[in-house]
């Protein structure tokens, strides 16, 4: 998977992480690390451009969950704990809709996975970049 970063300016600065490829157990740490880098550099609102994301596994869901927790200031789950990290996703339900991380243009096959695990009720999904940026 490749991750490119760009900046957009709305009411607040928005960092866009453009994902290309598959987000799975082989590379999910890369998304968490990249989000950690931009967060450490001052990013507080992240838009995940998933237009190039062809597949997301349970490990990819853990990565999205981890980024959401990071932006809320919560402790991250240990991704090496497997099921424990997945089970900690219940914490996202406690926080309701995520206001500092949103998704842009996920493919139908990715939306199906997000919907299957209930993430579509916690992550706002947009099909237009400017509308997404203005939503922060």
N, C-alpha and C positions, 0 to 999 in steps of 0.2 A: 504494500500500500504506500502511496505517496501522499504527503501532506504539504500543501502550500498555504502560506499565510498572506492575508491582505487586510487592509484597514478600510473601514467605511465610516463616514461621519453622519450621524443623525442628531437627535437631541443629545446623545452621548456617543463617545467613540465606541465602535463595534469592531472586534477582531473577528475576521472570517477565517475559519479553517476549512480549506477545500480538500476533501478526501477523494482519493482515486484508487480503485481496486477493491480488495476484500478486507474487511475488518474482522479478524478472527484471532484465535489463540496464538498464532505466530507473530502478530504485530500489535495487539491491542495496547501493549505498554507504550508504543510509540505515540498514540493519541493522548494518553494520560501525561506522558512526558512533555509533549509539545504544548498541551494546555497548561501544564505547570510552568513551562518557560514563559509563555505569554502572560500568564497570571502574575508571575514574579516580576515581570517587566511592567506591570500596571494594568493589564487588561482586566476588566470587571464584567464585560458582556461579550459573550462568544456566540457566533452564529456558525453552526456546522453545515457547510455546503456539502450535501450528500448526493449531489447529482451524479458524480462519478463513482459512487459506492455501489458495487454490484452485489455485495453479499455482506451480511452481518451475522455473526454467531453469538452464542451466549457470552463469550469473552468480550465481544464488541459491545454488548449490552452493559457489561460490567464497566467498560471504558466510559460509555456515555453517562452512566450512573456516577462514576467516580468524578468526572468533570463537573457534573451538576453539584455534587457534594462540595467539591473544591470551591466553586463559585459561591456557595452558600456559607463557606467558612467552616464546614463540618469536617470531621475526621474521615479520611478515606479508608475503605475496606482494604484488607490485604488481598491483592489479586491472586496471590499464590495459595489462598485458602479454598479455591474452587467453589464448592457449594455454599460455603459461609459467605463468600463475596456476593454470590447470587442472592442468597437469602437476605443479605443486608439491603437489597433493593427495596424492601418494604419501607425503608427510611425515606425513600423518595415520595412514597404515598403520603407520608406524614407532612411533607412540605408543600403539597398541592402542586399547582402549575408552576413550573420553573421559570423564573423571571429573568435569569441571567444567562441562560443557554436556550437556544432555539434551533430548529432544524430547517434547512432549505432544500427543496426539490429532491427528497428521497424517492427512489424508484419504487414502483408498485411492489416488487418482491421484498424490498426493505420495509416498506410500510406494513406489509402483511405480518412480518416478524414483530415490528414495534407494536402493532395492534394486538397480536396474539398475547403478548406479555403485559399489555395495558399501558405501554409507554405513550401511546397517542393521547392519553388523557392527562399526561403530565408534561409533555413537551409540545410546545406550539410548533406547528408545521406550516411553512409558507412556500408558495410557488413563485414569488416575485421578490427579488433582492431588495429593492427600495422599500417595499411594504414591510419586509422582515426587519430591516434596519430601523425604520420609523417606529416599530413596535417596542423597542427597548426604551 
